Amino acid sequence: MTKPTSLAQLRRVTQPPEVRLRANAEHWTASLYLRDLSPYLTWLLLRTSLSANSVTGLMILVGWSTAAALLIPGIWGPVLAVILGQLQMLVDCSDGEVARWRKTKSPAGVFLDKVGHYTTEALIPVALGIRAATLPLGGAEYLWTTLGLLLGLIIVLNKALNDMVHVARAHAGLAKLADSQTEKAPTGSLVRRLRRVARFIPFYRLFHSVELTIVALAFALVGIFVGQQVASQWLLLIMTPLALLSLIGHFVAIMSSTRVR
């Protein structure tokens, strides 16, 4: 199995323009700095026998560890979660690079990638719910764990809407959507105006694992002064209605766009 002889060669093969310039598939951390770091990790991974799918499996474990870190009391749990959240995204960059170098891209890899992101972003709110409750659970404490579960469900449903669009188009015999902002633009004037307003306060971006861990850390810092449990409870009380609003807005935007026409 051939190995890269230089980082420049590795970048040329594994980070072509169609990867670096994707409008919707790249998280901002990848564009900002992770794609600059990932070739170093990919270089090391290509010198092992790990397959691209095995690297994706590692990404899943890092994601689950991100949620588990939030169960550590005090501020250090969220600090660790932020670090692990960034590491998950770094490994997420490298698994695709390994697949492109070895030419082993497969539906299984795409599926595992979805499993990693869906489960991580569902488990983080669950961990936040446990963090907001008093252990052992009893009585009113179930309110916070239930709110955490509800937040996780809303986030997963919101993520699933995009995949539902692709499934619906496939069943209808339509072509795959281009990865561009044009395809997502609503056709209704009212929805377009509301979408422009939302861009000034982009709260709908808060529900990715990276943003969730950063928000959790911000509230943990507030918790130094008001108490970690109180801060976690306020986090859930604020994030849950925002997530519901984001879900409704996402649904309306899809239905008013050409994606399902």
C-alpha positions in Angstrom: 0.0 0.0 0.0 1.6 3.3 -1.1 2.2 6.0 1.4 2.6 9.7 0.8 6.1 11.0 0.3 5.3 14.6 1.3 2.6 16.6 3.0 2.2 18.6 -0.2 1.4 15.4 -2.1 -1.0 14.3 0.7 -2.9 17.6 0.6 -3.1 17.5 -3.2 -4.8 14.1 -3.2 -6.9 14.3 0.0 -7.9 17.9 0.0 -8.9 18.7 -3.6 -10.9 21.9 -4.3 -14.2 20.1 -4.3 -13.5 19.2 -0.6 -12.1 22.5 0.6 -14.8 24.6 -1.2 -17.9 22.6 -0.1 -20.6 25.1 1.0 -22.5 23.0 3.4 -20.5 19.9 4.3 -17.5 21.6 6.0 -17.8 22.8 9.6 -16.3 26.3 10.2 -13.6 24.8 12.4 -12.5 22.7 9.4 -12.3 25.7 7.1 -10.6 27.8 9.9 -7.8 25.5 11.0 -8.6 21.8 11.2 -7.9 21.2 7.5 -4.5 22.7 8.0 -3.8 20.3 10.9 -5.5 17.1 9.6 -2.8 16.1 7.1 -0.4 15.6 10.0 -2.8 13.2 11.7 -3.6 11.6 8.3 0.1 11.1 7.6 0.4 9.1 10.9 -2.8 7.1 10.3 -1.6 6.1 6.8 1.4 4.5 8.4 -0.8 2.1 10.3 -3.1 -0.7 9.2 -6.2 1.3 10.2 -8.9 1.5 7.5 -10.9 4.7 6.9 -13.9 3.1 8.5 -11.8 2.2 11.6 -10.7 5.9 11.8 -14.4 6.8 11.6 -15.0 4.4 14.5 -12.4 6.2 16.4 -14.2 9.5 15.7 -17.4 8.0 17.1 -15.6 7.0 20.3 -14.1 10.5 20.7 -17.6 12.0 20.2 -19.1 9.8 22.9 -16.2 10.7 25.2 -17.1 14.3 24.6 -20.5 13.8 26.0 -19.2 11.7 28.9 -16.7 14.4 29.8 -19.7 16.7 30.7 -20.5 14.4 33.5 -17.3 15.4 35.3 -18.4 18.0 38.0 -17.2 21.5 38.0 -15.6 23.4 35.2 -13.1 20.8 34.1 -15.7 18.6 32.5 -16.8 21.2 30.0 -13.1 22.2 29.4 -12.3 18.6 28.5 -15.5 18.3 26.4 -14.4 21.4 24.3 -11.0 19.8 23.7 -12.6 16.4 22.8 -15.1 18.1 20.6 -12.3 19.7 18.6 -10.5 16.4 18.4 -13.6 14.6 17.1 -13.8 17.1 14.2 -10.0 16.7 13.5 -10.4 12.9 13.3 -13.6 13.5 11.2 -11.4 15.4 8.7 -8.8 12.6 8.7 -11.1 9.6 8.1 -12.2 11.1 4.7 -8.6 11.9 3.9 -7.5 8.3 4.6 -10.4 7.1 2.4 -9.5 9.4 -0.5 -5.8 8.5 -0.4 -6.5 4.7 -0.3 -9.5 5.1 -2.7 -11.8 3.2 -0.2 -14.7 5.6 0.0 -17.9 3.6 0.6 -21.5 3.9 1.8 -20.5 2.2 5.0 -18.1 5.1 5.7 -20.8 7.7 5.1 -23.2 5.7 7.3 -20.7 5.5 10.2 -20.0 9.2 9.9 -23.7 9.9 10.3 -23.8 7.6 13.3 -21.0 9.4 14.9 -22.5 12.9 14.6 -26.1 11.9 15.3 -25.2 10.0 18.5 -22.7 12.6 19.8 -25.1 15.5 19.3 -27.9 13.4 21.0 -25.7 12.4 23.9 -24.4 15.8 24.8 -27.8 17.2 25.8 -28.5 14.0 27.8 -25.3 14.6 29.7 -26.3 18.2 30.2 -29.6 17.1 31.6 -27.8 14.8 34.1 -25.4 17.6 34.9 -28.4 19.9 35.7 -30.0 17.3 38.1 -29.0 16.2 41.5 -27.9 12.6 41.8 -29.4 10.2 42.8 -32.4 11.2 40.7 -35.7 11.7 42.3 -38.8 13.8 42.1 -38.3 17.2 40.4 -34.8 16.1 39.3 -36.4 14.1 36.4 -37.5 17.5 35.0 -33.9 18.2 34.0 -33.0 14.8 32.6 -36.3 14.9 30.6 -35.4 18.3 29.3 -32.0 17.1 28.3 -33.6 14.1 26.5 -36.1 16.5 24.8 -33.3 18.8 23.6 -31.4 15.8 22.3 -34.5 14.6 20.4 -35.1 18.0 18.8 -31.4 18.3 17.7 -31.5 14.9 16.1 -34.8 15.6 14.3 -33.3 18.9 13.1 -30.3 17.1 11.7 -32.5 14.4 10.2 -34.5 16.9 8.1 -31.5 17.3 5.7 -31.2 13.6 5.3 -35.0 13.3 4.8 -34.7 15.7 1.9 -32.1 13.4 0.2 -34.2 10.3 0.8 -37.4 12.0 -0.5 -35.6 13.1 -3.7 -34.1 9.7 -4.2 -37.6 8.1 -3.8 -39.0 10.6 -6.3 -36.3 9.8 -8.8 -34.8 13.3 -8.6 -31.1 14.2 -9.0 -28.8 14.6 -6.1 -28.7 18.1 -4.8 -25.7 20.3 -5.5 -23.7 21.4 -2.5 -24.5 25.0 -2.8 -26.4 27.7 -0.9 -28.6 28.4 -4.0 -30.4 25.1 -3.6 -31.3 26.0 0.0 -32.8 29.4 -0.8 -36.5 29.6 0.1 -38.8 30.7 -2.8 -41.3 32.6 -0.6 -40.5 36.3 0.1 -41.6 36.1 3.7 -39.4 33.1 4.5 -36.5 34.8 2.7 -36.8 37.9 4.9 -37.1 35.8 8.1 -34.0 33.9 7.0 -32.0 37.1 6.5 -33.1 38.3 9.9 -32.0 35.0 11.5 -28.5 35.4 10.0 -27.9 38.4 12.3 -28.6 36.2 15.3 -27.5 32.7 14.1 -28.7 30.8 17.1 -29.5 27.8 14.8 -25.8 27.1 14.6 -25.5 26.3 18.3 -26.6 22.7 18.1 -23.5 21.1 16.5 -21.3 19.2 19.0 -18.6 21.9 18.8 -20.9 24.7 19.5 -22.7 22.8 22.2 -19.5 22.1 24.1 -18.5 25.8 23.8 -21.9 26.9 25.2 -21.6 24.3 28.0 -18.2 25.8 28.9 -19.5 29.3 28.8 -22.3 28.4 31.2 -19.8 26.5 33.4 -17.8 29.7 33.7 -21.0 31.4 34.9 -21.5 28.5 37.2 -18.4 29.5 39.1 -20.4 32.4 40.5 -24.0 31.0 40.6 -23.4 27.3 41.0 -22.8 24.7 38.3 -26.2 23.0 38.7 -28.1 26.3 38.4 -26.0 27.3 35.4 -26.7 23.9 33.7 -30.4 24.3 34.4 -30.5 27.7 32.8 -28.6 26.4 29.8 -31.3 23.8 29.2 -34.1 26.3 29.7 -32.6 28.6 27.1 -31.4 26.1 24.6 -34.5 23.9 24.4 -36.9 26.5 23.1 -34.2 27.9 20.7 -33.7 24.3 19.4 -37.4 24.0 18.8 -37.6 27.3 17.0 -34.6 26.2 14.9 -36.4 22.9 14.0 -39.6 24.7 13.0 -37.7 27.3 10.9 -35.6 24.6 9.2 -38.8 22.6 8.3 -40.5 25.7 6.9 -37.3 26.7 4.9 -37.1 23.2 3.4 -40.8 23.2 2.4 -40.5 26.6 0.8 -37.4 25.8 -1.2 -36.8 24.0 -4.5 -35.2 21.0 -2.6 -38.5 19.2 -2.3 -40.1 20.4 -5.6 
